[in-house]
Amino acid sequence: MKLFEYMNNKKTYIIAEMSGNHDGKIEKALDIVHAAADAGADCLKIQTYTADTITINCHTEPFLVKTGLWQNDYLYDLYTKAYTPWEWTKTIKEEAEKLGMEFLSTPFDFTAVDFLENIGVGFYKIASFEIVDIPLIRKVAETGKPMIISCGMASEDEIREAVETVKKTGNENLILLKCCSAYPTNYSTMNLRTIIDMKEKFGVPVGLSDHSIGTLTDIAAVALGVPIIEKHICLSKEDKTIDGAFSLDKDEFKQMITDVRNTELSLGRVTYGPSEDEAQSYAHRRSLFAVKDIKAGEVFTPENIRSIRPACGLHTRYYDYFINSKKASRDIPFGTPLTWDDVEK
């Protein structure tokens, strides 16, 4: 899998989440697949559920969304609008793979896992809201395939229970994602430093599932060394799709990936000394020069030698050694870099 190849090479794996941004149209779904590939995404992700597998058709107060983007929608109606028809899945998967991307889906119940197994998915994602669905996590873990679990809203104990559930099945291929399940997410609630703490506490790689607007959070996460970034993609904000408010459009997604790759280049490796690009500048460091004409036998003073650019003369560490104690062995013209031959033995 490209995911593990990237992790070995410290490269960030980019997941483009389609979610409900297809607006119920297979043509738009395939356009999003192409947009993600054109942007340089490594993986195209969808969600596998129906309204009936994620909730029930009940229009009472507990099932009403009371705040946020989907305020006043009942859960069943919201998921009916947002879901991706299962009969599209194989077509989307094949198109993504044809374009060089890997394919990923989030199952929300046992039937979705069985369905995805039948079409040969390579790995799975568990959504933040399902981190407390221990039977579902166990079912996915028992496939033996790599798993990604988002941790939005989860307490430390809830994350630990999910991790232990996976590991008890013998499945060691687990990655967690730091996530804030607010749509969109404010920067002040991202708390990216938690990524480092999660890695230490749970002993698995930790990436980022990002619902914030823009790409600043993603670049910061790359600087922290995340192996994965998941971000929602839409074709255009003007489409007003169900997740469009916290998605990147196709051009923004492309720019994010460019910025991520440039951030990786900037992070580079541990190194000291001049780089190849600095070779020319290296010659313009400071060294000791005669800044007046100096006669043979004359004492070196602050008035006749100085530390200046460029770096043709003796190292500046010898300045104090010369000053008011050593004499010139020969005439030294103004602007001459000092050498040991210029000093009386």
Stockholm file with secondary structure:
# STOCKHOLM 1.0

chainA/1-345         MKLFEYMNNKKTYIIAEMSGNHDGKIEKALDIVHAAADAGADCLKIQTYTADTITINCHTEPFLVKTGLWQNDYLYDLYTKAYTPWEWTKTIKEEAEKLGMEFLSTPFDFTAVDFLENIGVGFYKIASFEIVDIPLIRKVAETGKPMIISCGMASEDEIREAVETVKKTGNENLILLKCCSAYPTNYSTMNLRTIIDMKEKFGVPVGLSDHSIGTLTDIAAVALGVPIIEKHICLSKEDKTIDGAFSLDKDEFKQMITDVRNTELSLGRVTYGPSEDEAQSYAHRRSLFAVKDIKAGEVFTPENIRSIRPACGLHTRYYDYFINSKKASRDIPFGTPLTWDDVEK
#=GR chainA/1-345 SS CHHHHHHHTTCCEEEEECTTTTTTCHHHHHHHHHHHHHHTCSEEEEEECCHHHHSCSCCSGGGBCCSSTTTTCBHHHHHHHHCCCGGGHHHHHHHHHHTTCEEEEEECSHHHHHHHHHTTCSCEEECGGGTTCHHHHHHHHTTTCCEEEECTTCCHHHHHHHHHHHHHTTCCCEEEEEECCSSSBCGGGTCTTHHHHHHHHHCSCEEEEECBSSSHHHHHHHHTTCSEEEEEEESCGGGCCTTGGGSEEHHHHHHHHHHHHHHHHHHCCCCCSCCGGGHHHHTTSCEEEESSCBCTTCBCCTTTEEEESSSCSSCGGGHHHHTTTCBBSSCBCTTCBCCGGGBCC
#=GC SS_cons         CHHHHHHHTTCCEEEEECTTTTTTCHHHHHHHHHHHHHHTCSEEEEEECCHHHHSCSCCSGGGBCCSSTTTTCBHHHHHHHHCCCGGGHHHHHHHHHHTTCEEEEEECSHHHHHHHHHTTCSCEEECGGGTTCHHHHHHHHTTTCCEEEECTTCCHHHHHHHHHHHHHTTCCCEEEEEECCSSSBCGGGTCTTHHHHHHHHHCSCEEEEECBSSSHHHHHHHHTTCSEEEEEEESCGGGCCTTGGGSEEHHHHHHHHHHHHHHHHHHCCCCCSCCGGGHHHHTTSCEEEESSCBCTTCBCCTTTEEEESSSCSSCGGGHHHHTTTCBBSSCBCTTCBCCGGGBCC
//
